[in-house]
Amino acid sequence: MKLTDVVPATLSYEVDANGDHSFAAPDTELDIANSESCVCPLTDLALIRVDGADARSFLHAQFVSDVMQVNVTRGQLSAWCTAQGRVSFLFYLWQHADGFLLCVPRSESARLMTRLKMFVLRAQVTLAEVSDVYGVLGLCVPQTARPDWAAGLEVTRYAVSVLAESLSTLCIDDGARFLVCGPIDALAAWWRTHDLAAIGSNTWRLGDIEQGLPVISEINANAFLPQQLNLDTLGALSFNKGCYPGQEIVARMKYRGTVKSRLRRGHTAAMAAPGTPCFRAGESAAHSAGQIISSATLPAGGCTVLVVAELAVTAPLHLGIPDGPTVTLDHPSPISPD
């Protein structure tokens, strides 16, 4: 999906050197997101369709979540791990018609398809990238300004609702943000009909970071256990479902080990790219105490970030090098959606 596929002709936007799009000044977009219903074209996401008689059992045996619990009203955040229990892919999953849709960063779609196809073997499963037909909009519906057309949307994390004919929503947090999925032309028509305001990709990421929702891309893939990304507190990790790649190591961390680092929010006055290491002041650059997972610029300057950081860290960390810009962590404990 491209911006030109869905953005009404009446709206103008800019795209920066990083590929982020914006429709207004950062502070204006943030005010819009907090006060009125609005949409964000999520052009950085791709959709993979999984079909076949064995699709559910196949996905259940591959992912860290209990795919048997997915149905027409309930989706999931889930992950695929390496044999060493490290998260290689992170994505949303929900039922669509007789199959399933995986919503994954566009940069990771081909890599995930290749990996999953390695395990299909004789199973009756087909996988197809369908982003040329289906797209995803981000939708904000603040509870203080809930329009009539949103009355049927369930505001519970991972709830699936019907928004309109051929359009479904997945609630991704209890702050009333949703992924809207459907045919690209239907998304464009729905947006034009309801004449909603728009926000850009950086403003949407601010919401993801506020909710503690991590992003995994090739730059930080295969580096963290699910618990380090708080997938256990986000309801994306099942300890009762049976085997999947890396399951023994992930379970051992729960029952025999201690998670020493977790996803934590923070902020810095500097620009903070995902994958950047963070250090304690004065310590050797050979040992980092954390790594930036995602970042978004703040209207007043600087960045808000998600960092996988050691829980023992209480003082500010330093970005990139032991005497680099400071990263102040907001929480001494892992982020919980509750």
Secondary structure as GFF3:
##gff-version 3
##sequence-region A 1 338
A	DSSP	alpha_helix	3	6	.	.	.	ID=ss1
A	DSSP	beta_strand	14	15	.	.	.	ID=ss2
A	DSSP	beta_strand	21	22	.	.	.	ID=ss3
A	DSSP	alpha_helix	26	35	.	.	.	ID=ss4
A	DSSP	beta_strand	38	41	.	.	.	ID=ss5
A	DSSP	beta_strand	45	51	.	.	.	ID=ss6
A	DSSP	alpha_helix	55	62	.	.	.	ID=ss7
A	DSSP	three_ten_helix	67	69	.	.	.	ID=ss8
A	DSSP	beta_strand	76	81	.	.	.	ID=ss9
A	DSSP	beta_strand	87	96	.	.	.	ID=ss10
A	DSSP	beta_strand	99	105	.	.	.	ID=ss11
A	DSSP	three_ten_helix	106	108	.	.	.	ID=ss12
A	DSSP	alpha_helix	109	120	.	.	.	ID=ss13
A	DSSP	beta_strand	126	129	.	.	.	ID=ss14
A	DSSP	beta_strand	134	140	.	.	.	ID=ss15
A	DSSP	three_ten_helix	143	145	.	.	.	ID=ss16
A	DSSP	three_ten_helix	148	150	.	.	.	ID=ss17
A	DSSP	beta_strand	160	164	.	.	.	ID=ss18
A	DSSP	beta_strand	167	173	.	.	.	ID=ss19
A	DSSP	beta_strand	177	183	.	.	.	ID=ss20
A	DSSP	alpha_helix	184	194	.	.	.	ID=ss21
A	DSSP	beta_strand	197	198	.	.	.	ID=ss22
A	DSSP	alpha_helix	201	210	.	.	.	ID=ss23
A	DSSP	three_ten_helix	226	229	.	.	.	ID=ss24
A	DSSP	alpha_helix	247	255	.	.	.	ID=ss25
A	DSSP	beta_strand	261	268	.	.	.	ID=ss26
A	DSSP	beta_strand	277	279	.	.	.	ID=ss27
A	DSSP	beta_strand	290	297	.	.	.	ID=ss28
A	DSSP	beta_strand	303	310	.	.	.	ID=ss29
A	DSSP	beta_strand	317	319	.	.	.	ID=ss30
A	DSSP	beta_strand	326	329	.	.	.	ID=ss31
###
